Amino acid sequence: MQLVIGRIGKPHGVRGEVTVEVRTDEPEARFAPGTVLRTEPGATPPPATDEPGVPFRVPAELTIEEARFHQGRVLIAFDGIPDRNTAEALRGTLLVVDSADVAPPDDPEEFHDHQLVGLAVVTPAGERLGEVARIDHAPSSDLLVLRRPEGRTALIPFVRAIVPEVDLAGGRVVVDPPAGLLDL
């Protein structure tokens, strides 16, 4: 499974640097110089020529040449991206890593998104409520996005008072929702 760790934003300056919207808890490790990141969706490498009219295609992999933090953002220069125009062509590209390359958290109370997505969501009594579709990271707390059996979704704050148990081995998340939470 591919995990999104960032999304390339707008160019910064004229030398090919780009801003990156970080989607990882470890930006210093994930965006270290020399790191090779896959892009999503993968594409063919860019043409070896700067001929006018030849479209630039996002490479399937990008190598980080330099990364720095500036005003709360990560600025990255990738190998082979020499100027602002080429950097602009990368805008919106997702940067991904293989989940097999991500070590499990040391804290048993901490989970990676990919560990939770797809788990069954049940009440303490065992009633099935649906499954975890994704995790939304909100400023106040993370939210489990629950896909209900009838097709709609519900947002569940990922806090101990509402989510008392995560059983990865059993493939389930126990949720004790307050009255009305699933009706929103």
Secondary structure, 3 states (H helix, E strand, C coil): CEEEEEEEEEEECCCCEEEEEECCCCHHHHCCCCCEEEEECCCCCCCCCCCCCCCCCCCCEEEEEEEEEECCEEEEEECCCCCHHHHHCCCCCEEEEEHHHCCCCCCCCCCCHHHHCCCEEECCCCCEEEEEEEEEECCCCEEEEEECCCCCEEEEECCCCCCCEEECCCCEEECCCCCCHHHC
